[in-house]
Amino acid sequence: MFSHIMIGTNDLDKAKAFYDSLLSTLEVRPAKVDGHRIFYFTKTGVFSVTRPINGEPATCANGGTIGFAANSPEQVDKWHAAGIAAGGTPIENPPGIREGAGNKLYLAYLRDLDGNKICAMHRMPA
């Protein structure tokens, strides 16, 4: 549902290895490298990671979360395991169902190598 999301990193090579591993569980191809940035292209949007162009260190957004769509609870679990194996940090509750506002979602949360809060989400049938 987004056109693109770009986050910062202090180590592009490590970020590429992390996100290549993590996003492969969601059937996303490895990143295309463009100088100081990497791009993941899908039919629903673009996710990118960059070294900040202002020369200052990358920091994570306070209160921000980037959610990746998953096709099943099993795919969410795979995403979560791949993220931990690639150096991500599990946060919040373990992967599982969350309910609210009439929605039933299967979610998992991680912090990436630079502290960005990321999530995999599968919408459960009503």
C-alpha distance (Angstrom), angle and dihedral (degrees) to the residues before:
residue distance angle dihedral
M1 . . .
F2 3.78 . .
S3 3.81 129.8 .
H4 3.79 92.5 -143.5
I5 3.78 143.3 -27.8
M6 3.79 123.2 -155.9
I7 3.79 124.9 -170.1
G8 3.77 131.6 -179.2
T9 3.78 131.0 -111.8
N10 3.77 136.2 -176.1
D11 3.83 93.0 -149.5
L12 3.80 115.9 38.9
D13 3.82 95.3 -174.0
K14 3.81 92.6 53.8
A15 3.80 91.4 44.0
K16 3.81 90.9 51.8
A17 3.81 92.4 50.4
F18 3.82 90.7 47.6
Y19 3.81 96.8 47.4
D20 3.83 94.6 39.2
S21 3.82 87.9 57.5
L22 3.78 95.5 41.1
L23 3.80 98.6 44.7
S24 3.81 94.3 43.3
T25 3.82 86.1 72.8
L26 3.83 86.8 62.7
E27 3.82 91.6 49.4
V28 3.82 94.0 -104.4
R29 3.80 116.7 146.4
P30 3.84 120.9 -120.9
A31 3.79 116.6 -81.4
K32 3.77 125.6 -83.2
V33 3.82 108.8 -128.8
D34 3.81 118.1 -135.5
G35 3.80 109.6 176.9
H36 3.81 106.5 -78.9
R37 3.84 94.1 2.4
I38 3.80 140.3 65.2
F39 3.81 124.9 -153.2
Y40 3.81 133.9 -157.9
F41 3.80 111.5 -162.8
T42 3.81 122.1 -160.6
K43 3.80 134.5 162.0
T44 3.82 89.7 -102.9
G45 3.80 101.0 46.1
V46 3.79 149.7 -48.6
F47 3.79 127.8 -84.7
S48 3.79 117.2 -164.3
V49 3.80 138.2 -180.0
T50 3.80 122.0 -159.2
R51 3.75 142.8 176.3
P52 3.83 103.4 -116.3
I53 3.80 110.3 -94.4
N54 3.81 91.9 -145.9
G55 3.82 90.8 67.6
E56 3.81 93.6 -118.8
P57 3.83 123.7 121.2
A58 3.80 119.1 -85.5
T59 3.81 115.5 -110.4
C60 3.80 131.9 -175.3
A61 3.78 123.1 -108.2
N62 3.80 112.7 -104.0
G63 3.82 106.8 -126.2
G64 3.79 93.3 5.7
T65 3.81 124.8 127.5
I66 3.79 129.4 -178.6
G67 3.80 112.9 -152.0
F68 3.80 124.3 -156.9
A69 3.82 118.5 -158.8
A70 3.81 116.7 -122.2
N71 3.81 130.0 -165.9
S72 3.82 97.4 -138.1
P73 3.80 144.4 1.5
E74 3.82 87.6 -102.4
Q75 3.80 89.9 57.2
V76 3.82 90.0 50.8
D77 3.81 89.7 52.1
K78 3.81 90.9 48.8
W79 3.83 90.5 49.1
H80 3.81 90.8 50.9
A81 3.82 93.6 48.3
A82 3.82 92.3 46.8
G83 3.79 90.8 49.9
I84 3.80 92.9 52.1
A85 3.81 91.4 45.9
A86 3.82 89.5 52.0
G87 3.82 92.7 52.6
G88 3.82 103.4 -87.2
T89 3.79 121.5 140.4
P90 3.81 120.8 -124.0
I91 3.80 112.5 -129.2
E92 3.80 137.8 179.9
N93 3.81 116.4 8.6
P94 3.80 123.8 -16.3
P95 3.83 115.0 -90.0
G96 3.78 111.1 -68.5
I97 3.79 149.9 107.4
R98 3.81 120.3 -43.2
E99 3.78 121.1 -173.6
G100 3.78 130.1 -160.8
A101 3.79 142.7 129.1
G102 3.80 90.3 17.7
N103 3.81 92.9 -56.0
K104 3.79 128.9 117.6
L105 3.81 111.7 -159.1
Y106 3.78 132.7 176.6
L107 3.83 105.3 -143.2
A108 3.79 141.8 176.7
Y109 3.81 126.9 -176.1
L110 3.80 133.5 -156.9
R111 3.78 140.1 166.3
D112 3.79 111.6 -129.3
L113 3.81 123.6 -136.9
D114 3.82 91.6 -79.8
G115 3.81 95.7 44.9
N116 3.82 98.8 -99.6
K117 3.81 112.5 150.1
I118 3.80 110.6 -123.9
C119 3.78 132.4 177.4
A120 3.80 140.3 -168.9
M121 3.81 115.0 -147.1
H122 3.80 135.4 -171.1
R123 3.80 119.1 -174.2
M124 3.80 107.6 -134.4
P125 3.81 119.5 -140.0
A126 3.79 114.2 -96.1
